Every structure is written in structure tokens, then in C-alpha cells.
Amino acid sequence: MTPSLSSFFWFIALIAMIPAALWLLKRTPLGGAATGSAMKSVAVLPLSASQRIVTVEVGHGENRRWLVLGVSPNSIQTLHLMDAQEIPAANPMPPPPVAFAQLLSRLRPANRDQHDR
């Protein structure tokens, strides 16, 4: 194999390894994929472009607590500490959207009555 062909092969191999390494890193605890994580975000309320209130759950089982944090670019302050609560399930099935054809069919009889007069 010529030196230029060998260099090209190693360049392609290196380029192919970058996405593979990122994919593996994403799925390791070092990359943030810890399954037994003791902390999770519960809610975020933006107050302005740079300030927000964040509720974070920390701990496991009976030791779970919610921290209400004030977050700004310069600091993070604990605003409140409370026992963890159960988050109510969101509406499981939103109502089906009304199709445009259904809306149009509702309006047509009214328009026909006006044109017949």
C-alpha cells in the first residue's frame, strides 16, 4: 500500500471513530447517562432571559427532597426545601383536533341558506 493511500485510510478511520466515541460517551455514566442518578429536574419556570426558578429532586426512596432553586448567570440560591411530591399525570389523551373539512361542513349549510334568500 502506498503511503498516501495508507494515510487516507487512517484519516477515514479516525473520522469514523469520532461519532462512535461520542455515541459511547453519551451512554456511559461519565457522559451523563447514569441510570441510578440521585438528582432529576422536576420543573423549570423562566422569569426572564437570564433568570429562572428550577425545582430539582434529590435523593432516593424516603430520602427524596425537592429543592426550589433560583438560578441566575451569577449564582444559584436555594429558595425552598420540601418533601418530594407525586407529580400528577398529564391529560393522557388530548381531544382530537377538529379537521378543517368538519369545520367547513358546519359552515356550508348556513351559507346555502343565506344564498337561497
Backbone as CSV, one residue per row, in Angstrom:
resi,resn,N_x,N_y,N_z,CA_x,CA_y,CA_z,C_x,C_y,C_z
1,MET,0.846,-1.167,0.000,0.000,0.000,0.000,0.895,1.234,0.000
2,THR,0.534,2.220,-0.785,1.352,3.425,-0.869,1.147,4.275,0.379
3,PRO,2.125,5.106,0.708,1.993,5.946,1.911,0.789,6.890,1.854
4,SER,0.475,7.418,0.697,-0.670,8.333,0.616,-1.989,7.581,0.805
5,LEU,-2.077,6.347,0.287,-3.290,5.543,0.465,-3.440,5.111,1.917
6,SER,-2.321,4.788,2.551,-2.349,4.415,3.957,-2.778,5.602,4.826
7,SER,-2.273,6.772,4.534,-2.656,7.974,5.275,-4.138,8.275,5.098
8,PHE,-4.634,8.120,3.884,-6.051,8.354,3.612,-6.921,7.365,4.388
9,PHE,-6.506,6.090,4.440,-7.245,5.074,5.186,-7.326,5.444,6.665
10,TRP,-6.206,5.834,7.278,-6.194,6.192,8.687,-6.998,7.464,8.950
11,PHE,-6.993,8.394,8.015,-7.808,9.609,8.158,-9.291,9.256,8.192
12,ILE,-9.735,8.400,7.277,-11.144,7.977,7.232,-11.497,7.201,8.502
13,ALA,-10.582,6.328,8.962,-10.839,5.569,10.186,-10.974,6.502,11.384
14,LEU,-10.137,7.519,11.462,-10.199,8.478,12.559,-11.497,9.278,12.524
15,ILE,-11.901,9.704,11.364,-13.165,10.454,11.211,-14.344,9.575,11.606
16,ALA,-14.304,8.288,11.272,-15.397,7.375,11.628,-15.421,7.093,13.124
17,MET,-14.282,7.162,13.803,-14.231,6.876,15.235,-14.786,8.022,16.085
18,ILE,-14.806,9.222,15.584,-15.294,10.358,16.374,-16.771,10.190,16.731
19,PRO,-17.688,9.943,15.772,-19.086,9.734,16.169,-19.272,8.503,17.045
20,ALA,-18.480,7.453,16.790,-18.602,6.247,17.619,-18.186,6.541,19.058
21,ALA,-17.123,7.308,19.246,-16.680,7.661,20.597,-17.709,8.544,21.293
22,LEU,-18.303,9.484,20.581,-19.334,10.344,21.166,-20.570,9.536,21.548
23,TRP,-20.945,8.579,20.703,-22.094,7.726,20.991,-21.843,6.916,22.264
24,LEU,-20.643,6.344,22.392,-20.309,5.571,23.581,-20.257,6.457,24.828
25,LEU,-19.701,7.638,24.701,-19.604,8.549,25.828,-20.986,8.958,26.323
26,LYS,-21.909,9.127,25.410,-23.270,9.515,25.779,-23.946,8.438,26.623
27,ARG,-23.557,7.197,26.448,-24.199,6.086,27.138,-23.433,5.601,28.363
28,THR,-22.433,6.317,28.786,-21.689,5.950,29.987,-21.996,6.935,31.098
29,PRO,-21.790,6.543,32.363,-22.018,7.484,33.467,-21.152,8.731,33.364
30,LEU,-19.959,8.600,32.789,-19.092,9.747,32.619,-19.724,10.790,31.702
31,GLY,-20.504,10.323,30.729,-21.161,11.225,29.795,-22.524,11.697,30.259
32,GLY,-22.956,11.304,31.437,-24.224,11.788,31.968,-25.370,10.816,31.855
33,ALA,-25.112,9.557,31.542,-26.180,8.580,31.381,-26.300,7.681,32.603
34,ALA,-26.091,8.227,33.775,-26.186,7.422,34.998,-27.625,6.992,35.219
35,THR,-27.860,5.693,35.337,-29.222,5.193,35.499,-29.730,5.398,36.905
36,GLY,-28.860,5.297,37.890,-29.271,5.463,39.271,-29.026,6.880,39.754
37,SER,-29.284,7.839,38.921,-29.000,9.225,39.267,-29.807,9.658,40.484
38,ALA,-29.169,10.348,41.397,-29.813,10.802,42.619,-30.404,12.190,42.449
39,MET,-30.402,12.720,41.225,-30.918,14.064,41.003,-31.633,14.112,39.658
40,LYS,-32.810,14.768,39.649,-33.503,14.963,38.381,-34.277,16.271,38.434
41,SER,-34.458,16.854,37.275,-35.185,18.114,37.171,-36.682,17.829,37.177
42,VAL,-37.433,18.574,37.994,-38.876,18.380,38.090,-39.609,19.435,37.270
43,ALA,-39.194,20.699,37.409,-39.876,21.774,36.695,-38.943,22.962,36.543
44,VAL,-39.217,23.766,35.507,-38.455,24.987,35.259,-39.449,26.091,34.945
45,LEU,-39.267,27.240,35.590,-40.111,28.401,35.343,-39.219,29.576,34.953
46,PRO,-39.194,29.951,33.664,-38.367,31.086,33.269,-38.979,32.395,33.777
47,LEU,-38.153,33.218,34.390,-38.601,34.519,34.871,-38.201,35.624,33.902
48,SER,-37.021,35.494,33.318,-36.538,36.432,32.311,-35.572,35.669,31.423
49,ALA,-34.902,36.384,30.551,-33.972,35.717,29.641,-32.809,35.075,30.388
50,SER,-32.469,35.595,31.544,-31.309,35.074,32.252,-31.623,34.530,33.646
51,GLN,-32.873,34.574,34.078,-33.230,34.092,35.409,-34.374,33.092,35.312
52,ARG,-34.304,32.070,36.185,-35.372,31.080,36.205,-35.441,30.434,37.584
53,ILE,-36.560,29.808,37.841,-36.745,29.027,39.057,-36.776,27.565,38.629
54,VAL,-35.967,26.748,39.280,-35.835,25.338,38.919,-36.166,24.497,40.144
55,THR,-36.992,23.478,39.958,-37.276,22.521,41.022,-36.542,21.237,40.685
56,VAL,-35.708,20.781,41.624,-34.869,19.610,41.424,-35.170,18.597,42.515
57,GLU,-35.303,17.323,42.129,-35.496,16.248,43.104,-34.156,15.586,43.372
58,VAL,-33.824,15.462,44.653,-32.568,14.810,45.041,-32.877,13.679,46.014
59,GLY,-32.036,12.651,46.020,-32.194,11.528,46.939,-32.982,10.388,46.337
60,HIS,-33.099,9.312,47.133,-33.824,8.109,46.709,-34.823,7.715,47.785
61,GLY,-35.907,7.080,47.389,-36.878,6.500,48.320,-37.434,7.507,49.306
62,GLU,-37.339,7.162,50.592,-37.872,8.029,51.644,-37.045,9.295,51.831
63,ASN,-35.842,9.297,51.320,-34.958,10.450,51.482,-35.070,11.465,50.343
64,ARG,-36.075,11.302,49.490,-36.246,12.234,48.375,-36.683,13.599,48.895
65,ARG,-36.096,14.646,48.334,-36.452,16.026,48.667,-36.484,16.837,47.387
66,TRP,-37.285,17.877,47.394,-37.315,18.824,46.290,-36.629,20.100,46.730
67,LEU,-35.724,20.589,45.910,-35.076,21.869,46.125,-35.631,22.849,45.105
68,VAL,-36.113,23.983,45.574,-36.550,25.044,44.673,-35.393,26.030,44.618
69,LEU,-34.822,26.187,43.432,-33.610,26.966,43.264,-33.868,28.195,42.407
70,GLY,-33.290,29.298,42.794,-33.271,30.490,41.962,-31.964,30.493,41.193
71,VAL,-32.043,30.498,39.855,-30.855,30.386,39.018,-30.697,31.656,38.208
72,SER,-29.532,32.269,38.316,-29.181,33.436,37.513,-27.788,33.191,36.945
73,PRO,-27.320,34.026,36.036,-25.984,33.797,35.468,-24.869,33.834,36.517
74,ASN,-25.072,34.558,37.606,-24.017,34.710,38.604,-24.145,33.786,39.801
75,SER,-25.329,33.238,40.054,-25.482,32.442,41.262,-26.644,31.461,41.162
76,ILE,-26.624,30.512,42.091,-27.734,29.585,42.308,-28.034,29.639,43.793
77,GLN,-29.283,29.963,44.141,-29.657,30.067,45.548,-30.820,29.128,45.843
78,THR,-30.775,28.478,47.000,-31.876,27.631,47.436,-32.972,28.534,47.982
79,LEU,-34.143,28.480,47.364,-35.272,29.294,47.793,-36.157,28.549,48.779
80,HIS,-36.270,27.216,48.590,-37.159,26.437,49.450,-36.734,24.975,49.395
81,LEU,-36.939,24.251,50.489,-36.678,22.816,50.578,-37.961,22.152,51.039
82,MET,-38.415,21.112,50.332,-39.663,20.458,50.709,-39.595,18.969,50.401
83,ASP,-40.510,18.209,51.009,-40.598,16.781,50.738,-41.052,16.567,49.301
84,ALA,-40.574,15.488,48.695,-40.950,15.177,47.320,-42.437,14.865,47.242
85,GLN,-43.041,15.243,46.154,-44.462,15.018,45.934,-44.649,14.188,44.677
86,GLU,-45.798,13.589,44.563,-46.124,12.852,43.347,-46.577,13.855,42.293
87,ILE,-46.043,13.726,41.114,-46.408,14.622,40.020,-47.659,14.060,39.362
88,PRO,-48.746,14.860,39.294,-49.957,14.333,38.654,-49.706,14.057,37.178
89,ALA,-50.303,12.978,36.720,-50.152,12.605,35.322,-50.843,13.633,34.442
90,ALA,-50.213,13.938,33.351,-50.806,14.876,32.399,-52.011,14.225,31.734
91,ASN,-52.837,15.016,31.095,-54.001,14.510,30.389,-53.533,13.465,29.384
92,PRO,-53.873,12.179,29.579,-53.305,11.136,28.736,-53.723,11.227,27.272
93,MET,-54.951,11.587,27.011,-55.419,11.663,25.634,-55.991,13.053,25.368
94,PRO,-55.263,13.896,24.658,-55.830,15.193,24.337,-56.985,15.017,23.360
95,PRO,-57.934,15.932,23.375,-59.050,15.785,22.448,-58.542,15.840,21.012
96,PRO,-59.173,15.057,20.129,-58.700,15.054,18.748,-58.937,16.421,18.107
97,PRO,-58.021,16.859,17.267,-58.203,18.154,16.618,-59.360,18.096,15.626
98,VAL,-60.052,19.200,15.513,-61.163,19.273,14.573,-60.576,19.499,13.188
99,ALA,-60.941,18.621,12.271,-60.411,18.712,10.921,-61.030,19.904,10.208
100,PHE,-60.272,20.461,9.295,-60.743,21.607,8.524,-62.000,21.256,7.736
101,ALA,-62.079,20.027,7.246,-63.259,19.610,6.480,-64.511,19.615,7.353
102,GLN,-64.388,19.228,8.616,-65.530,19.251,9.518,-65.982,20.682,9.777
103,LEU,-65.042,21.577,9.969,-65.399,22.979,10.173,-66.096,23.550,8.940
104,LEU,-65.587,23.210,7.780,-66.162,23.700,6.540,-67.571,23.147,6.339
105,SER,-67.788,21.878,6.675,-69.128,21.290,6.510,-70.132,21.929,7.464
106,ARG,-69.679,22.379,8.622,-70.579,23.069,9.545,-70.984,24.432,9.010
107,LEU,-70.110,25.071,8.280,-70.397,26.414,7.770,-71.195,26.398,6.475
108,ARG,-71.114,25.364,5.687,-71.780,25.321,4.389,-73.300,25.419,4.464
109,PRO,-73.990,24.670,5.321,-75.451,24.810,5.343,-75.886,26.242,5.689
110,ALA,-75.183,26.898,6.563,-75.537,28.278,6.908,-75.347,29.185,5.707
111,ASN,-74.313,28.982,4.931,-74.071,29.803,3.757,-75.099,29.525,2.675
112,ARG,-75.540,28.285,2.513,-76.540,27.937,1.499,-77.877,28.598,1.812
113,ASP,-78.234,28.630,3.117,-79.486,29.264,3.491,-79.461,30.748,3.176
114,GLN,-78.335,31.401,3.353,-78.234,32.820,3.065,-78.302,33.093,1.568
115,HIS,-77.726,32.187,0.746,-77.733,32.397,-0.705,-79.099,32.096,-1.312
116,ASP,-79.904,31.252,-0.682,-81.208,30.884,-1.238,-82.212,32.019,-1.057
117,ARG,-81.985,32.919,-0.148,-82.953,34.000,0.124,-82.912,35.069,-0.874
